[in-house]
């Protein structure tokens, strides 16, 4: 059972959405549904799309992938900037029939775009992106209109910079673009939307244990294999644990320090995820983790 929903009697044509913070057990739940009720597991995690990372992003293992169909995992090269728009275009054919999609991940923006629509914003010109890269976060925030600033996480530089770039490149605020959003690919009322409510006291030790498990499973070797291509500006290289382990491999910090920094970053990320889910997914069915 999930809440009050018997797994074996889920309608075969009703997509399932599973959102939740990192380390909350989303993938295990998706796999249970796929095995017991049928369906194809579709990735909705921005770090798990990259082909260079499996262990460090907690992608499903080859053994787990063999137990049910999986899609949109590890299908993007490390040096490609992959946006929410790219993900929507990739997921669209998977909604058109065949196996019921079980869309699972922690990237709230993917789910919001899928169920509420995504504004068709033109790509940012490279010169404007380069300009934004050099501007401190506080100045980027100061350059936003009040409505846009109220809608985004001002502690998330990537989100702030994206909003600044949109305004600079198009002459129109991100909020205005969002207000002109086309209809969603998958309206929420056509799905079974589940969000895992993972209390901090329950989640924190799981985060710590999972990073230790990643190290035991070869995360350090995985990061070392990409060290000669490490570029902190690439989205793929911002996956939590990657910069920290690169610093260790380069002799800048001990492994214990790298581990501590990575787990702290993961906890902070989980906090931002929980905030997003509370504010943007009020109409989703909540599952209290225990």
C-alpha positions as CSV (number, residue, x, y, z in Angstrom):
1,X,0.0,0.0,0.0
2,X,1.0,3.6,-0.6
3,X,-1.1,5.7,1.8
4,X,-4.5,4.3,0.9
5,X,-3.7,3.2,-2.6
6,X,-3.2,-0.6,-3.2
7,X,-0.3,-1.0,-5.5
8,X,-1.7,-4.0,-7.4
9,X,-4.8,-2.2,-8.4
10,X,-3.4,1.1,-9.7
11,X,-5.0,2.0,-13.0
12,X,-2.5,0.9,-15.7
13,X,-3.1,4.1,-17.7
14,X,-2.6,6.6,-14.8
15,X,0.9,8.1,-14.6
16,X,2.5,8.1,-11.2
17,X,4.6,11.0,-10.0
18,X,7.0,10.5,-7.0
19,X,8.8,13.6,-5.6
20,X,10.8,13.8,-2.5
21,X,14.1,15.1,-1.0
22,X,17.4,13.4,-1.6
23,X,17.9,10.1,0.3
24,X,14.2,9.7,1.1
25,X,13.6,6.4,-0.7
26,X,12.0,7.7,-3.9
27,X,13.7,5.3,-6.2
28,X,12.9,2.3,-4.1
29,X,9.3,3.2,-4.1
30,X,9.2,3.7,-7.8
31,X,10.8,0.3,-8.3
32,X,8.3,-1.3,-6.0
33,X,5.4,0.2,-8.0
34,X,7.0,-0.9,-11.3
35,X,7.5,-4.5,-10.2
36,X,4.1,-4.9,-8.5
37,X,1.8,-2.8,-10.7
38,X,3.7,-2.3,-13.9
39,X,5.2,0.8,-15.6
40,X,8.4,2.4,-16.8
41,X,10.5,4.4,-14.3
42,X,11.4,7.8,-15.7
43,X,14.1,10.0,-14.2
44,X,13.2,13.5,-12.9
45,X,16.5,14.3,-11.2
46,X,18.8,16.9,-12.9
47,X,22.0,15.3,-11.8
48,X,21.1,11.7,-12.7
49,X,20.8,12.6,-16.4
50,X,24.6,12.8,-16.9
51,X,26.4,9.7,-18.2
52,X,29.5,10.3,-16.1
53,X,27.8,9.8,-12.7
54,X,26.1,6.8,-11.3
55,X,27.4,6.2,-7.8
56,X,27.8,9.9,-6.7
57,X,24.3,10.8,-7.8
58,X,22.7,7.6,-6.4
59,X,21.4,6.6,-9.8
60,X,19.7,3.2,-9.9
61,X,22.3,0.4,-10.2
62,X,22.5,-1.9,-13.2
63,X,20.9,-4.6,-11.1
64,X,18.0,-2.3,-10.2
65,X,17.6,-1.2,-13.8
66,X,17.3,-4.8,-14.9
67,X,14.3,-5.3,-12.6
68,X,12.1,-2.8,-14.5
69,X,12.3,-0.5,-17.6
70,X,14.1,2.8,-16.9
71,X,14.4,5.9,-19.0
72,X,16.3,9.3,-19.0
73,X,19.1,8.1,-16.8
74,X,22.7,8.8,-17.8
75,X,21.7,9.8,-21.3
76,X,23.4,13.3,-21.4
77,X,27.1,13.9,-22.0
78,X,29.0,15.6,-19.1
79,X,29.7,18.8,-21.0
80,X,26.2,19.5,-22.1
81,X,24.0,22.1,-20.3
82,X,20.7,20.3,-19.8
83,X,17.7,22.4,-19.0
84,X,14.2,21.8,-17.9
85,X,13.1,22.4,-21.4
86,X,15.4,19.7,-22.6
87,X,13.9,17.3,-20.1
88,X,10.3,18.1,-21.1
89,X,11.1,17.4,-24.7
90,X,12.7,14.1,-23.8
91,X,9.8,13.0,-21.5
92,X,7.0,14.0,-23.9
93,X,7.3,10.8,-26.1
94,X,7.2,8.6,-22.9
95,X,3.7,10.0,-22.1
96,X,2.3,9.1,-25.5
97,X,1.2,5.5,-24.7
98,X,2.7,2.2,-24.0
99,X,4.0,1.5,-20.5
100,X,2.6,3.7,-17.7
101,X,5.3,6.3,-16.7
102,X,6.4,6.3,-13.1
103,X,8.2,9.7,-13.0
104,X,10.5,9.9,-9.9
105,X,13.1,12.5,-8.7
106,X,14.0,15.4,-6.6
107,X,14.1,18.2,-9.1
108,X,10.9,20.1,-8.2
109,X,11.1,22.4,-11.3
110,X,10.9,19.4,-13.6
111,X,7.6,18.3,-11.9
112,X,6.2,21.9,-11.9
113,X,7.0,22.3,-15.6
114,X,5.5,18.9,-16.4
115,X,2.2,19.5,-14.5
116,X,1.8,23.3,-14.8
117,X,3.6,24.1,-18.1
118,X,6.9,25.8,-19.0
119,X,7.3,29.2,-20.6
120,X,8.9,29.0,-24.0
121,X,11.9,31.3,-23.2
122,X,14.5,31.9,-25.9
123,X,18.0,30.5,-25.2
124,X,20.4,32.9,-23.4
125,X,23.1,34.3,-25.8
126,X,26.6,33.2,-24.7
127,X,27.8,36.8,-24.2
128,X,25.0,37.4,-21.7
129,X,25.7,34.2,-19.9
130,X,29.4,35.1,-19.7
131,X,28.4,38.5,-18.3
132,X,26.2,37.0,-15.7
133,X,28.9,34.5,-14.6
134,X,31.0,37.5,-13.5
135,X,28.3,39.2,-11.4
136,X,28.1,38.5,-7.6
137,X,24.8,37.0,-6.4
138,X,23.7,40.1,-4.5
139,X,24.0,42.2,-7.7
140,X,22.1,39.6,-9.7
141,X,19.3,39.7,-7.1
142,X,19.3,43.5,-7.2
143,X,18.7,43.4,-10.9
144,X,15.5,41.4,-10.7
145,X,12.0,42.7,-10.6
146,X,10.1,42.3,-7.3
147,X,7.6,39.7,-8.7
148,X,10.3,37.4,-10.1
149,X,12.4,37.7,-6.9
150,X,9.4,36.7,-4.8
151,X,8.9,33.5,-6.9
152,X,12.4,32.0,-6.8
153,X,14.9,30.7,-4.3
154,X,17.3,33.7,-3.8
155,X,19.9,31.4,-2.2
156,X,20.1,29.4,-5.4
157,X,22.6,31.1,-7.7
158,X,21.6,29.1,-10.7
159,X,18.0,30.1,-10.4
160,X,18.8,33.7,-9.7
161,X,21.3,33.9,-12.6
162,X,18.8,32.3,-14.9
163,X,16.1,34.9,-14.0
164,X,18.6,37.7,-14.5
165,X,19.7,36.3,-17.9
166,X,16.1,36.1,-19.1
167,X,15.4,39.6,-18.1
168,X,18.7,40.9,-19.7
169,X,18.3,38.9,-22.9
170,X,14.6,39.3,-23.6
171,X,13.7,42.6,-21.9
172,X,10.9,40.8,-20.2
173,X,10.9,39.4,-16.6
174,X,10.9,35.7,-15.9
175,X,7.6,36.3,-14.0
176,X,6.0,37.7,-17.1
177,X,7.3,34.8,-19.2
178,X,5.9,32.4,-16.6
179,X,2.5,34.1,-16.7
180,X,2.4,33.4,-20.4
181,X,3.0,29.7,-20.0
182,X,1.4,27.2,-22.4
183,X,-0.7,24.3,-21.1
184,X,1.1,21.5,-19.3
185,X,2.1,18.2,-20.9
186,X,0.6,16.2,-18.0
187,X,-2.1,18.0,-15.9
188,X,-1.8,17.0,-12.3
189,X,-5.4,15.8,-12.1
190,X,-4.6,13.1,-14.6
191,X,-1.9,11.6,-12.4
192,X,-1.3,9.9,-9.1
193,X,1.0,12.6,-7.5
194,X,3.0,11.4,-4.5
195,X,5.4,13.5,-2.5
196,X,7.5,12.0,0.3
197,X,7.4,14.1,3.5
198,X,10.8,13.3,5.1
199,X,11.3,15.1,8.5
200,X,14.8,16.4,9.1
201,X,15.5,14.2,12.1
202,X,14.6,11.1,10.0
203,X,16.4,12.2,6.9
204,X,19.7,13.5,8.2
205,X,21.2,10.2,9.4
206,X,20.0,8.6,6.1
207,X,22.0,11.3,4.2
208,X,25.1,10.6,6.2
209,X,24.8,6.8,5.8
210,X,24.2,7.1,2.1
211,X,27.3,9.2,1.4
212,X,29.4,6.6,3.3
213,X,27.7,3.9,1.1
214,X,28.6,5.9,-2.0
215,X,32.2,6.0,-0.9
216,X,32.2,2.3,-0.3
217,X,30.6,1.7,-3.7
218,X,33.3,3.6,-5.6
219,X,32.3,7.2,-5.7
220,X,35.9,8.4,-5.2
221,X,37.1,6.4,-8.2
222,X,34.1,7.6,-10.3
223,X,35.0,11.3,-9.6
224,X,38.7,10.6,-10.1
225,X,38.0,9.2,-13.6
226,X,36.5,12.6,-14.5
227,X,39.0,14.8,-12.7
228,X,40.9,15.8,-15.9
229,X,37.6,17.1,-17.3
230,X,36.4,18.8,-14.1
231,X,35.1,22.3,-14.8
232,X,33.1,23.9,-11.9
233,X,31.1,25.9,-14.4
234,X,29.5,22.8,-16.0
235,X,26.1,21.8,-14.5
236,X,27.2,18.2,-14.4
237,X,30.1,19.1,-12.1
238,X,27.9,20.8,-9.6
239,X,26.4,17.5,-8.4
240,X,26.8,17.3,-4.7
241,X,29.9,15.4,-3.7
242,X,31.8,16.0,-6.9
243,X,33.5,19.4,-6.0
244,X,34.2,18.1,-2.5
245,X,35.8,14.9,-3.7
246,X,37.8,16.7,-6.4
247,X,39.2,18.9,-3.7
248,X,40.3,15.8,-1.8
249,X,41.8,14.2,-4.9
250,X,43.7,17.4,-5.6
251,X,45.2,17.3,-2.1
252,X,43.4,20.3,-0.8
253,X,41.3,18.6,2.0
254,X,41.2,15.3,3.8
255,X,38.7,12.7,2.8
256,X,36.9,13.2,6.2
257,X,36.6,16.9,5.5
258,X,35.3,16.3,1.9
259,X,32.8,13.9,3.4
260,X,31.6,16.3,6.0
261,X,31.3,19.1,3.4
262,X,29.4,16.9,1.1
263,X,26.9,15.8,3.7
264,X,26.4,19.3,4.9
265,X,25.7,20.4,1.3
266,X,23.3,17.5,0.9
267,X,21.4,18.5,4.1
268,X,21.1,22.1,2.9
269,X,19.9,20.9,-0.5
270,X,17.3,18.6,1.1
271,X,16.0,21.6,3.1
272,X,15.5,23.6,-0.1
273,X,13.8,20.6,-1.6
274,X,11.4,20.3,1.3
275,X,10.6,24.0,1.1
276,X,9.8,23.7,-2.6
277,X,7.6,20.6,-2.1
278,X,5.6,22.3,0.7
279,X,5.0,25.5,-1.2
280,X,4.6,24.2,-4.8
281,X,3.1,20.7,-4.2
282,X,0.2,21.4,-1.8
283,X,-2.2,19.4,-3.9
284,X,0.0,16.3,-4.0
285,X,-0.7,13.2,-1.8
286,X,1.8,13.3,1.0
287,X,3.5,10.2,2.3
288,X,5.2,10.5,5.7
289,X,8.5,8.8,5.7
290,X,9.2,6.5,8.6
